[in-house]
Amino acid sequence: YNTTRIFKEENNSIWVGKVKSLSLKGYAIEILPKLRIHQENVMEELVVLPDCLENIFGILKMENKSIWVGKVRKVSLTGHANRIEDKLDFTLMAPDTQEENGGD
């Protein structure tokens, strides 16, 4: 599949439905805003691992909480990825099953 085509898609235009685990590395991180995840999704793990700052540059320009992720049990934002936490709209599922708003 031609990745150039994916990067040209509008944000929230690629329906992926319910996602159990999502791991994005390197330039693949750029597709995160384009994914449309089911509103009732509970993700076990979200991993974002950029190789360099360029991998998240486009996301850094976005508004806070503009990338819907949903409920997540474990979030791993490695390296520069911690700089995009505010751009993500997710609810962290705490070990005691209480919900904590993430990306604040």
Residue frames relative to the residue before (quaternion, step in Angstrom):
aa qw qx qy qz dx dy dz
Y 1.0000 0.0000 0.0000 0.0000 0.00 0.00 0.00
N 0.4463 -0.7072 0.4904 0.2453 3.54 -0.94 0.94
T 0.3370 -0.7788 0.4949 0.1871 3.59 -0.41 1.22
T 0.5457 0.6121 -0.4064 0.4030 3.60 1.12 -0.51
R 0.6316 0.5392 -0.3209 0.4554 3.58 1.03 -0.79
I 0.6432 0.5244 -0.3207 0.4566 3.58 0.96 -0.84
F 0.6793 0.5038 -0.2992 0.4418 3.59 0.87 -0.89
K 0.6532 0.5052 -0.3106 0.4708 3.61 1.20 -0.42
E 0.4978 0.6646 -0.4231 0.3625 3.61 1.24 -0.25
E 0.5531 -0.5926 0.4731 0.3450 3.56 -1.24 0.55
N 0.5917 -0.5488 0.4426 0.3909 3.58 -1.22 0.44
N 0.8348 0.1595 -0.1730 0.4977 3.56 -1.13 0.81
S 0.5135 0.6785 -0.4011 0.3392 3.61 1.13 0.45
I 0.6746 0.4493 -0.3005 0.5027 3.61 1.21 -0.25
W 0.2389 -0.8013 0.5378 0.1076 3.56 -0.23 1.34
V 0.0368 -0.8026 0.5954 -0.0023 3.57 -0.71 1.10
G 0.4163 -0.7397 0.4484 0.2802 3.58 1.27 -0.11
K 0.7634 -0.2869 0.2493 0.5222 3.54 -0.97 -0.91
V 0.1292 -0.8012 0.5843 0.0091 3.54 -0.89 1.05
K 0.3351 -0.7598 0.5229 0.1923 3.59 -0.71 1.05
S 0.7903 -0.0457 0.0779 0.6061 3.57 0.95 -0.91
L 0.0530 -0.7931 0.6067 0.0051 3.57 -0.99 0.86
S 0.0150 0.7857 -0.6155 0.0602 3.54 -0.73 1.14
L 0.0038 -0.8012 0.5962 -0.0516 3.55 -0.58 1.21
K 0.0368 -0.8075 0.5879 -0.0310 3.54 -0.84 1.05
G 0.8399 0.1799 -0.1314 0.4949 3.54 -1.17 0.63
Y 0.8382 -0.1774 0.1312 0.4987 3.55 -1.06 -0.78
A 0.5193 0.6465 -0.4104 0.3794 3.63 1.22 -0.31
I 0.5209 0.6467 -0.4062 0.3814 3.61 1.20 -0.43
E 0.5871 0.6162 -0.3563 0.3855 3.58 1.13 -0.65
I 0.6390 0.5290 -0.3458 0.4384 3.63 1.15 -0.36
L 0.4407 0.7342 -0.4411 0.2685 3.60 1.19 -0.36
P 0.7005 0.4502 -0.3058 0.4616 3.67 0.76 -0.83
K 0.6467 0.5477 -0.3149 0.4274 3.59 1.17 -0.48
L 0.5963 0.5868 -0.3509 0.4206 3.56 1.24 -0.42
R 0.1678 -0.7544 0.6264 0.1019 3.55 -1.08 0.80
I 0.1253 -0.8182 0.5611 0.0052 3.54 -0.35 1.34
H 0.6086 -0.5841 0.4071 0.3503 3.57 -1.07 0.82
Q 0.5540 -0.6524 0.4143 0.3096 3.60 -0.92 0.94
E 0.7406 0.3908 -0.2229 0.4992 3.61 1.06 -0.67
N 0.3433 0.7777 -0.4689 0.2397 3.57 1.25 0.27
V 0.0736 -0.7325 0.6734 0.0673 3.55 -1.19 0.71
M 0.1607 -0.8118 0.5598 0.0421 3.55 -0.35 1.31
E 0.4564 -0.6771 0.5058 0.2781 3.56 -0.96 0.85
E 0.8180 -0.0821 0.1024 0.5600 3.58 0.87 -0.93
L 0.1101 -0.7413 0.6592 0.0616 3.53 -1.17 0.81
V 0.0261 -0.7919 0.6094 -0.0295 3.57 -0.71 1.13
V 0.0003 0.7726 -0.6343 0.0292 3.57 -0.84 1.03
L 0.0444 0.8189 -0.5604 0.1160 3.54 -0.51 1.27
P 0.0995 -0.8221 0.5589 0.0436 3.61 0.01 1.25
D 0.4520 -0.6606 0.5291 0.2819 3.55 -1.19 0.64
C 0.7907 -0.0266 0.0614 0.6085 3.55 1.15 -0.72
L 0.7099 -0.4599 0.3274 0.4211 3.57 -1.29 0.24
E 0.5819 0.6024 -0.3664 0.4053 3.61 1.07 -0.67
N 0.6083 0.5887 -0.3479 0.4028 3.60 1.10 -0.65
I 0.7745 0.3006 -0.1672 0.5308 3.61 1.15 -0.52
F 0.3502 0.7875 -0.4618 0.2095 3.59 1.29 -0.01
G 0.6730 0.4988 -0.2974 0.4581 3.61 0.89 -0.89
I 0.6533 0.5126 -0.3075 0.4646 3.58 1.00 -0.82
L 0.6152 0.5656 -0.3482 0.4247 3.60 1.02 -0.72
K 0.6546 0.5173 -0.3043 0.4597 3.60 1.16 -0.56
M 0.5826 0.6147 -0.3598 0.3914 3.59 1.24 -0.36
E 0.6007 -0.5561 0.4337 0.3766 3.54 -1.31 0.35
N 0.6002 -0.5496 0.4359 0.3842 3.56 -1.22 0.50
K 0.8504 0.1203 -0.1385 0.4931 3.54 -1.16 0.81
S 0.4195 0.7250 -0.4544 0.3033 3.59 1.09 0.63
I 0.6881 0.4128 -0.2776 0.5282 3.61 1.27 -0.15
W 0.2604 -0.7928 0.5371 0.1231 3.58 -0.32 1.30
V 0.0603 -0.7903 0.6097 0.0068 3.56 -0.84 1.03
G 0.4076 -0.7209 0.4670 0.3098 3.61 1.05 -0.71
K 0.7216 -0.3745 0.3171 0.4884 3.54 -1.17 -0.62
V 0.0361 -0.8020 0.5951 -0.0363 3.55 -0.91 1.00
R 0.3786 -0.7331 0.5205 0.2196 3.58 -0.93 0.89
K 0.8018 0.0340 0.0020 0.5966 3.61 1.04 -0.73
V 0.0812 -0.7846 0.6145 0.0163 3.56 -0.88 1.02
S 0.0378 -0.7875 0.6151 -0.0113 3.55 -0.84 1.03
L 0.0120 0.7818 -0.6193 0.0712 3.55 -0.35 1.33
T 0.0995 -0.8531 0.5122 -0.0049 3.55 -0.10 1.34
G 0.8381 0.1496 -0.1242 0.5098 3.57 -1.07 0.78
H 0.8403 -0.0712 0.0931 0.5294 3.56 -0.86 -1.02
A 0.5201 0.6769 -0.4058 0.3266 3.61 1.16 -0.46
N 0.5804 0.5877 -0.3931 0.4040 3.62 1.08 -0.54
R 0.5873 0.5911 -0.3616 0.4182 3.60 1.22 -0.38
I 0.7005 0.4505 -0.2807 0.4770 3.62 1.19 -0.32
E 0.3558 0.7671 -0.4817 0.2300 3.60 1.24 0.00
D 0.6710 0.5052 -0.3043 0.4494 3.61 0.93 -0.83
K 0.6278 0.5430 -0.3341 0.4465 3.60 1.17 -0.46
L 0.6538 0.5181 -0.2944 0.4664 3.57 1.25 -0.48
D 0.2081 -0.7502 0.6167 0.1166 3.55 -1.04 0.85
F 0.2841 0.7546 -0.5394 0.2428 3.55 -0.17 1.29
T 0.2864 -0.7025 0.6184 0.2053 3.51 -1.35 0.33
L 0.3036 -0.7589 0.5520 0.1650 3.55 -0.63 1.14
M 0.2887 -0.7460 0.5785 0.1597 3.55 -0.78 1.07
A 0.2957 -0.7819 0.5286 0.1478 3.57 -0.33 1.29
P 0.6699 -0.5245 0.3477 0.3940 3.60 -1.19 0.53
D 0.7085 0.4231 -0.2682 0.4970 3.60 1.06 -0.66
T 0.5574 -0.6631 0.3201 0.3836 3.57 1.36 0.51
Q 0.4667 0.6205 -0.4857 0.4015 3.60 1.19 0.25
E 0.3925 -0.7180 0.5255 0.2328 3.54 -1.16 0.61
E 0.0877 -0.7608 0.6415 0.0447 3.53 -1.10 0.80
N 0.4232 -0.6948 0.5103 0.2790 3.60 -0.85 0.88
G 0.2109 -0.7863 0.5716 0.1025 3.56 -0.88 0.98
G 0.7377 0.4175 -0.3084 0.4317 3.49 -1.30 0.28
D 0.4675 0.6667 -0.4574 0.3576 3.61 1.18 0.37
